[in-house]
Amino acid sequence: MRVEVEILRRDVGRSPCWARYTLEATPRDRVLDLLLRIKGELDGTLSFRYSCGQGVCGSDAMTINGRNRLACKTLVKDLGPRIRVEPLKALPPLKDLVVDMEPFFASYRAVKPYLINDEPPPAAERLQTPEELARYGESTRCILCAACTSSCPVYWVNGQYIGPAAIVQAHRFLFDSRDRGFAERVKGWLGGRNGVWCCRNAHNCTEACPRGIDVNRLITEVKRRILEEAI
């Protein structure tokens, strides 16, 4: 089939503009395949990020036909003959489909996404039951692609909002039976004016997640945990 790919192009010091490329594709081709062909055969100046190509690294998240998706997991057959590709919204654009991820990772670091436990370590490992592991298992599937955060209407208007992805990372440790960093995280950015309470339950984050995480439910669980601890 013949497909037309429209890409929002931008460069430093220039206004953004749409560029159109027409090429042959099969229904099973991925958007990433098309971008690689455009760069390799039609326009070597096109810039975008990708790495594993298997939906694991999250580096090729972009807005495709109006929805945040991974280019490596989005098939032509699900889009049709006209495909529009834009960089993720709300994150500072750098060049073409490449955005500055530093604000996103600053929020990630702010929730202290690591185990906090100052108790004397046991002789072996800190054991957990299967049920304790399952309590936070869903949040470990996050690949930090920023598809959820950049789809959030609160984040669009408040770039200081910590964002859904960071809250999911906080959830992973707040519900880990081995962790003792609840107060440290909540007293920081997570419980502050731009933290979890900014969420308005738009559910865009859940719809955008390429890993099928129920992001909105995890955010609600974090809110409930904070309230339960306060009570």
N, C-alpha and C positions, 0 to 999 in steps of 0.2 A: 504494500500500500504506500501511497505517497502522503507524507505528512509535512505540515508546515510548523516549524518551531519558531516561536517569537520569544526573544530573550531581552530582558531589560538590561541594557548595557550602560555602564558609567565608568568614567575614569577621573583621576584627580584633576580638579579645576574645570571639568566639563559637565554640562547638564546631562541628566540621564535621557536616554532615547531607546526606542525599540528597534531591534535588528531582527530581520526575518530570514530564515534559512529553509529551503525545501530539499528534502531528501527521501530516498526510498527506505522503508522500514518494514519489519514483520510485526505482527501483533504481539509476539513474545519478546520483542526488544524492550529494554529498559530505557528510561529517560537518560540514565547515565551513559548507556551505549550511544545514544544520539548525540549527547554533549561531547563525548570523546571523538566521534566521527566528525562533528562540526569543527572541533579544535584541530584534529589531525588532517582533515581534507579540505575544509572550506575557509576557516579563519583561525589562524594560530594565535591570535591575540586574545581569544576568549579565556577568561579566568574563572575557575570554580575549584572547590575543594572536593577531594574524594580520597579514600585510602583502601579499605578492605574490599569494598564492592559487594559485601555480603550482609549488609544490614546490622553490623555489629559495632562498627566504630562511630557511626553517627555523624561523620564529618560532611556528608553530602546532603544535609537537610536544606531544603529550599522551598519556596512557594510555587507549586505546580498547579495550574488551572484553579487558582484561588485558594488552595489548601496547602498547609505545611505537610511535606512528605519527604521521604528519603528517595533520592533519584535512583538509587540502586535497587529499590524494591517496587518502583512504580512502573507498570507495564503500559505500552502503547495501546493495547486492546482495551484498557480501562479508561483511556482518555479520549480516543478518537483522533481524527486527522489534523486537528488544530491543537497545539500545545503551547501554553504560555508559561514561561519560567521567570521567576523574580527572586531576588534575595530575600531572606527572612526579614519580616517587618520588625521595627522597633530597635533592632541592633544596628549600630553605625555602619553604613556601607563603606567599603574600601575600594573595590574594583569589581565590576560586573556582578557575579553571584557570590562574591566573597564579602563577608561581614566581619566586623571586629567582635570577637568573642570575649574579650577581656571583661566587659561589664557583667556578662553572664557568669564567667568563672569567678569573678569577685564575690558574687552572691553565693556561689557554691562553697567557696572557702569560708565565708562568713558563718556558716552553720556548723563549722568544725566537723567535716565529714570523715571522722575517724573515731575509733573506739577510745573512750575516755574512762579510765579505771585506775585509780591510784592505790587500790588495795594490793597487798603483797601477792605476787603471782603464785599460783599453785605449782606443785612439783611437775605436773604435766600440763595439759591444756585446760582451758575453761570450757567445761562441757555444757551442752544444751540438749534438751529433748527435741524430737522432731516437731512437736507442737510449738515450742519456743522459736524454732527456726522458721516455721511456717508463718508466724505472726508478722514477720517483717520481710518475708521472702519476695513478695511482689515488688517492693521498692528496690530490690537489688537488680531488677531487670533494666533499670534506667541506664541509657548509654550517653547521656549528656549531649544530645543532639541539638537542644534548644528549641525543638519544634513546639513544645508545649508553652514555654515561656514567651516565645515570640508570637504566639497566637492569642495571648491573654489580653483582653481589652483594658484591664487595670494597668498592665505593664506598658501598653501603648501610651497611656496618658501620664503614667508615673514611673519613670525610668529608675526610680529609687526602690520600687517594690522588689522584694527579694525574689519573687517569681515562683511558679509551680515546681520547676525542677529542683531548686534548692530545698523546698519544703519536702519533696519526696526523699531527698538525700537525708534530711533531718529525721524523717520518719524511720528510715532504715536503722538509725541508732537509738532513737527515742524508745523504740519497741524491742530493742535487743536486750535480753535479760542480763547480759554481761556488762552493759554500759552503765556508767554512773555520772554522765555528763548532762543530765536533764537541765538542772538549774543553770549551768554555765551556758548552755545553748539558748535557753529561753530568755535569760537576762540580756543576751546579746541582741543581734539583729532579728532573730526569729520571732521574739515576742514584742519587738518594738513597733513604732508607728508605721514602719514600712514592711512589717513582717507578715505573719500568716493571717492576721486579722484584716488585712486589705482585700483578701479574696472575697469575691462577690458571687461565686458559684455559677459562673457563666457556662462551665462545662466545655469550653473550647479546648482546654488542655487535654481532657480525656479523648476528645475526638481527634486531636492532632497526634497523639502518641503513637509512633510506629511500632512500639513493642506491646501494645494492647494493655497498658497499665491504666487502671481506673484512678487517674490522678486526683480527680475531685474527691473521691471517697477517702483517699489517703490524707488529703489536706483536712478534710472534716475530722478524721481520726486524730490528727495532730491537735486541732483546736479542742477536741473533747478531752484529750489527755492533759492539756494545759489547764483546762477548767477543773478537771477532777483533782489535779494536784493542788490547785488553789483552794478548793473546798476542803 
